[in-house]
């Protein structure tokens, strides 16, 4: 067992051979409001391997989407990046100008937003939006743009005839697939997805996730995937990050976190999620609410809601521990005690 933010941030198995594709170190983001500074993300560090699928879960307001925007360098006022680095393929994105960042986005790093209906331009056809994206990144040949547009739509299971369609003429699942197709126009090395299945029914969710996983395995890009749906990450992610109140609560191989959650918050999330298999068990949920990040509590931020809280949990900052290849921000883990013990 070790503490600190050093070598134990290594990416999963997919990234060990050639090093991580993405290195996030000590990233902190605040929102400057009339009530004061709200620290939405605090000192988050992790590595992402090439071709790895990282899922991020947590309650609303825990900082998941803010972290994604910080990684993609898409924060806007009142959000402020307080510190940290985002090194992608050896380049610190924090140090780049808007013009330099534009050359990275879409070509090497793509972002799929939560609501495709809002992300897509409602007055342009899918073909026109693909055309604009490729033209903006230096592709001038109309024949090449058309050929690639047809290719990526077929990749995501959409008939190319829908290139002539407007967003409102497509179903929710087809709009999301169109956004993913746009994200793959340049075959990037990293695709960031912010709850892309939240507006879909369970059948469409499953179909879309299977397609995303197949595309990832075929093309080799890494994925950071934010969701509230524990079942999705349990089936499709390689590693799982559990966030609480702007911090990493637990980070490790998905199966390790599901089979033996070491943080009481991780355990609470799993107990609040119903299973369709096995005997019926009551859903316990997590009492209380997340803390006000303008005035976070002393010590462990989960302490006011934790069923295993101790006096020491409210005294001083809780470090993050490395226990059997899993990062855990819990003093009980620091003692070698799992959250289920």
N, C-alpha and C positions, 0 to 999 in steps of 0.2 A: 504494500500500500504506500502511495506517495501523494503529496499534495503539490499544488503549484500549477502553472499553465505552460508546461514545457513539452517534453517528448511524448507525453501520454495523449496529446491531441492528434496523433497520427490518424490518417484516414483508414477506412476499412480495407479489406483484402484487395478490392479492385484497384486501389491506388498504391499499394505497397511496392510494386515492382519499379515504377518509374517516378515515384514521389507524387504528392498531392497536386491536383489541378487548381485548387483554391485553398488559400490560407487566410483565415479570418482571425485577427488578433486584437483583443481588448477593445472591441467596438462598443461605443456608448453613444446613444442618441437621446436628446431631450426635445421636448416641445415647450416653447416659450409662450406661456399663457398669462392671462390677467391674474390668475391665482399664484403665479410663480412658475418655476421650472419643474416640469414633469419629466422624470427620467424614465423613458419608455423602454430603453435597452441599456443594460449596464454590464460592461466588461465581458462581452461574449467572445469566446475564442473556440475555434474548431478548424479542422482540416476536412477537405472533401476530396476523395480519390477520383481518379479518372474513370469514368463509367460507373460511378457509384450512385445509388439512390438513397438520399437522406430525407427522411420524413421529419417534420416539425409539428408538434401538437401542443395544445394548451388552451385554457379558457380564452374567451374574447377579452382583448385588452392586455394580453400578457406580453405583447411585443413582437409577435411572429411576423406580421406584415411589415412592420417598421424595420425589422432586421433585414427582410428581403430587399426593401427599398434602399437600405444603407449599403447592402452588398452590390446592388446594381447602380449605386450612385444616382438615385432618382429622388432623393429627399428634397422637399421644398418647404418653404416657410409655412408654419412656424417651427418645423423640425430642424434641428441643428445637430450635425455630427460633432460630438464633443472630443472624440479621440479614437485612436485605433488605426489599424491598417487592413486593407482588403487586397491581398496579393493574388492576382489571377494570371496564371501562366508566366510567373516571374515579374509581373508588372503591378505596382501598387496603384490601384484605381483611384485612391484618394488623392493622389498627386496629379492626376490628369486634368486637363482643361475639358470644357464641354465638347470642343471640336475633336479632341483626341478620344474622348469617351464614345463619341458617335461612331468612330471606326470600330470600336469593340462590340457595341451593341448590335444585335441581329447577326453579325458575322461570326462572332466568337461567343457571345453571351446573349441569350434571349429571355424575355419575360412574358409569361402568359398570365393575364390578369384574371381576377375572380369572375367578373361579369363580361362575357364576350359581347353582349348587346351594347354595353357602354363603351367597350374598348374599340369595337369596329365602327367605322364611319357609316352612319345609317343612309347617307345619300350617295354612296359609291358602291359599285359592284365589288364582289370579292376579287375579280380579276384586276380591277382598277387599284385596289388597295395593295395587292401583291406587286403590281407594276410600280406603284409609287415607292414601295419599300426597296425594291431592287434597283430602281433608278437612283434613289437617294444614296445607294452604296456602290455606285459606279458601273452598274450593268446597263449598257446602252442598246444592246441588240433586242429588238422586240421579239424575234423568233426565239432567242434564248430565254427571255422572260416567260413567254408563253409555254415553252417546253418545260421549264422548271415548275411553273405554276400547276400545270397538269400533273407533273410527277408528284409534287408534295400533296396535292389533293388526293391522289390515288393512294399515297402512303397512309393517309388517315381514313381511308375507306369512303371517300366522297366521290361521286361521279363528276368528272370534269365539266359536265354540262352546267353545274352549279357555279362555275366561274362567272356566269352571266347573271347570277342571282344577287339580290340585295340582302343584307342581314335579316330584315324582317320576314323574308320569304323562306328562311331556313328554320328548322327546329332548334331548340336550345342545344341539343347534343351536336348538331351539325355546325352551329356557330362556334362552339368550343373546339371542335375538330378543325375548323377553319383557322382559328387563332393558333392552334398548335402547328398547323401546316405553315402558317406565316412565320412562326418561330423557327421552323426548320428550313426555310428558304436557302440559307447559307450553310446548313449543316454545322451549327455551333457546337462547341465543346461543353457548354453548360446551358441548361434550360431551367429557369426558375419559375415555379408554378405557385400562384397564390390562390388556393382553394378553387381550382378550375372545375370541380364537380359539384360545387355547393348548390347550384340551381337545377341540378338534374335529378330525375328519379333514380331509384336504386338499380334498375336494369341498365339505364343509360350510363350511370356511374361505373358499373362493373365493365361494360363494354368499352368505355373510354379508357379506363385504367389498364385493361388487358392490351389495348392498342398502344398506349404510351409505353408500357413495359416492353412490348415486342419491338417497337421502334428504337428504344434505348439499347436493347440487346443487339439489334442489327446495325445501328449507326455508331454506338459506343459513346454517346454523350452522357455527362453526369446530370443528375436531377436534384434540385432542392424543392421539396414538395410540402407546402403548408396545408393542413386540413384540420377539421374538428372530428373527422370520422376515424375512429381507432381501427375499425375493420379494414379500411383501405391500406393504412400503413402496415398493418399486421401481415397483409398478404403480399405487398409490393415493395416495401422499403428494405434496404440492407441494414441501415442504422436508423435509430430513432432519437431525436432530441426532444425532451420534455421541457417546456419553458413555463416559468411562473414569475409573475411580477417583474418582467424585464430581464430575468436571469435564467441561466441554464440550471434546471433542477436535476436532470439526469440525462446522460448521453452514452449510448452504447449500442451494440448489436441489437436489432429489433427483437429477435427471439429471446435474448438475455433479459431485456427490459420487460417483455410480456411474461416470461416464465417466472422471473424472480425480481420484481421491482424493488429497488433498494431505497427509493425516496417515498415517504408517506404520500406525497402528492401524486406520484406516478401510480401507486397502489390505489389511491382514491379514484383516479380517472378510470382505471380498469374496472373497479368495482361498480362504477356508475354506468358502465356500458353493457347493454344486454347481450346475451349469447343466445343463438338459435339452436344450439346443441347442448346436450347434457341435461342434468336435472335443473328444475326451476330454483333460482336463488333470488332473494330480495335485492333490489338495487339500493345501495345505501346512500350514494351521492356524497358530496362534500359540503358540510354545513358552512354557513357564513359566506363572505364575499372576498374577492381579492382586495389587497390594500390600496389605499390612495397613494399613487406613485409621486404625488407632489409632497407627501409626508409619509414615506415608508416607515414601517416599524423598525425598532432597533433589533439587531440580531437577525435570525431567520425570518424571512418575509412570510413564510407559511405558518409560523408558530401560532398565530391567533386561531388558526383553523385545524391545527394538527392534533390528532388523537393521541400522539405519543410525545407531546411537548414536555420538555424539562426546563428547569430554571435557567440552565446555562444556554438554552437556545435563544434567549432574549438578551444575551449579553455579548456584545461585540459582533463583528462580521463573521459569518460562517464561511470557511474556506471550501473549496471544491476538492474532493478526494478521488483518487484513482484506485478502484477496488475491482480486481479481476477483470480488467479491460473495460470497466464501466466508470464513467465520471459521475459522481454523486455529490450534491451540495447538501450534506446532512451530517450532523455531529455523530449520530448513531452509526452511520457508515464509517466515520472516522475511527470508531471503536471496533470496527469489524462486525457490526450488528446490522442485519438487513431489516428493511421496513416491515417485513412480515414476522419478525421475531419478537 
